């Protein structure tokens, strides 16, 4: 059966972009496999960067990103941080509650893990 883009969730599409973005110490396939194997720990994952370098490199079929944000399921933050520390990232941390709430547009307390590769 042939699949169309509508057959995949937004999360599936983001995970595929993450998988394709390997560079330096970042192994996109390893990260995506670990996330998929531990779905009980997280609600959503999104990788980005805060400049236009991905736009610059997209015509070369490159997804140039460096920061992974993971929304932890309630009570799973410590386990998720422990998992992320296995990915050779330069930094793994929990966003401060006020910053996470602001970046998520409000809506109450949510734990957001930030994983960054140089």
FENZI-V953635 format. One record per residue. N is the residue number from 1. SS is DSSP state (H for helix, E for strand, C for the rest). PSI is psi in radians with two decimals (999 if undefined). OMEGA is omega as a letter, one per 40 degrees, with the letter a starting at -180 (NA if undefined). Layout:
n=N ss=SS psi=PSI omega=OMEGA
n=N ss=SS psi=PSI omega=OMEGA
This chain:
n=1 ss=C psi=2.32 omega=i
n=2 ss=C psi=2.38 omega=i
n=3 ss=C psi=2.54 omega=i
n=4 ss=C psi=2.94 omega=a
n=5 ss=H psi=-0.51 omega=i
n=6 ss=H psi=-0.33 omega=i
n=7 ss=H psi=-0.19 omega=a
n=8 ss=C psi=2.50 omega=i
n=9 ss=C psi=2.85 omega=i
n=10 ss=H psi=-0.68 omega=i
n=11 ss=H psi=-0.74 omega=i
n=12 ss=H psi=-0.75 omega=a
n=13 ss=H psi=-0.75 omega=i
n=14 ss=H psi=-0.71 omega=i
n=15 ss=H psi=-0.63 omega=i
n=16 ss=H psi=-0.70 omega=i
n=17 ss=H psi=-0.73 omega=i
n=18 ss=H psi=-0.78 omega=a
n=19 ss=H psi=-0.64 omega=a
n=20 ss=H psi=-0.14 omega=a
n=21 ss=C psi=0.31 omega=a
n=22 ss=C psi=2.42 omega=i
n=23 ss=E psi=2.73 omega=i
n=24 ss=C psi=-2.11 omega=a
n=25 ss=C psi=-0.07 omega=a
n=26 ss=E psi=2.08 omega=i
n=27 ss=C psi=1.64 omega=a
n=28 ss=H psi=-0.70 omega=i
n=29 ss=H psi=-0.76 omega=i
n=30 ss=H psi=-0.76 omega=a
n=31 ss=H psi=-0.83 omega=a
n=32 ss=H psi=-0.74 omega=i
n=33 ss=H psi=-0.73 omega=i
n=34 ss=H psi=-0.73 omega=i
n=35 ss=H psi=-0.81 omega=a
n=36 ss=H psi=-0.59 omega=i
n=37 ss=H psi=-0.20 omega=a
n=38 ss=C psi=0.76 omega=a
n=39 ss=H psi=-0.34 omega=i
n=40 ss=H psi=-0.19 omega=a
n=41 ss=H psi=-0.34 omega=a
n=42 ss=E psi=2.71 omega=i
n=43 ss=E psi=-0.75 omega=a
n=44 ss=E psi=2.76 omega=i
n=45 ss=E psi=2.45 omega=a
n=46 ss=E psi=2.33 omega=a
n=47 ss=E psi=2.42 omega=a
n=48 ss=E psi=-2.99 omega=i
n=49 ss=C psi=2.87 omega=a
n=50 ss=C psi=0.85 omega=i
n=51 ss=C psi=-2.98 omega=a
n=52 ss=C psi=0.28 omega=i
n=53 ss=H psi=-0.68 omega=i
n=54 ss=H psi=-0.67 omega=i
n=55 ss=H psi=-0.76 omega=i
n=56 ss=H psi=-0.72 omega=a
n=57 ss=H psi=-0.15 omega=a
n=58 ss=H psi=-0.61 omega=a
n=59 ss=H psi=-0.31 omega=i
n=60 ss=H psi=0.25 omega=a
n=61 ss=C psi=0.66 omega=i
n=62 ss=C psi=2.35 omega=i
n=63 ss=C psi=1.60 omega=a
n=64 ss=C psi=1.64 omega=a
n=65 ss=C psi=2.83 omega=a
n=66 ss=C psi=-0.15 omega=a
n=67 ss=E psi=2.13 omega=i
n=68 ss=E psi=2.24 omega=i
n=69 ss=E psi=2.30 omega=a
n=70 ss=E psi=2.20 omega=i
n=71 ss=E psi=1.95 omega=a
n=72 ss=E psi=2.52 omega=i
n=73 ss=C psi=2.65 omega=a
n=74 ss=C psi=2.22 omega=i
n=75 ss=C psi=0.06 omega=a
n=76 ss=C psi=0.11 omega=a
n=77 ss=H psi=-0.86 omega=a
n=78 ss=H psi=-0.74 omega=i
n=79 ss=H psi=-0.69 omega=a
n=80 ss=H psi=-0.72 omega=i
n=81 ss=H psi=-0.75 omega=i
n=82 ss=H psi=-0.73 omega=i
n=83 ss=H psi=-0.82 omega=a
n=84 ss=H psi=-0.53 omega=i
n=85 ss=C psi=-0.16 omega=i
n=86 ss=C psi=0.00 omega=a
n=87 ss=C psi=0.27 omega=i
n=88 ss=C psi=0.59 omega=i
n=89 ss=C psi=2.71 omega=i
n=90 ss=C psi=-0.54 omega=i
n=91 ss=E psi=2.41 omega=i
n=92 ss=E psi=2.11 omega=i
n=93 ss=E psi=2.90 omega=i
n=94 ss=E psi=2.20 omega=i
n=95 ss=C psi=2.47 omega=i
n=96 ss=C psi=2.53 omega=a
n=97 ss=H psi=-0.77 omega=a
n=98 ss=H psi=-0.71 omega=i
n=99 ss=H psi=-0.78 omega=i
n=100 ss=H psi=-0.79 omega=i
n=101 ss=H psi=-0.74 omega=i
n=102 ss=H psi=-0.84 omega=a
n=103 ss=H psi=-0.49 omega=i
n=104 ss=C psi=-0.01 omega=i
n=105 ss=C psi=0.45 omega=a
n=106 ss=C psi=-2.85 omega=i
n=107 ss=C psi=0.22 omega=i
n=108 ss=C psi=3.08 omega=a
n=109 ss=C psi=2.20 omega=i
n=110 ss=C psi=2.44 omega=i
n=111 ss=C psi=2.17 omega=i
n=112 ss=E psi=2.14 omega=i
n=113 ss=E psi=2.34 omega=i
n=114 ss=E psi=2.21 omega=i
n=115 ss=E psi=2.14 omega=a
n=116 ss=E psi=2.38 omega=i
n=117 ss=C psi=2.42 omega=i
n=118 ss=C psi=999 omega=NA
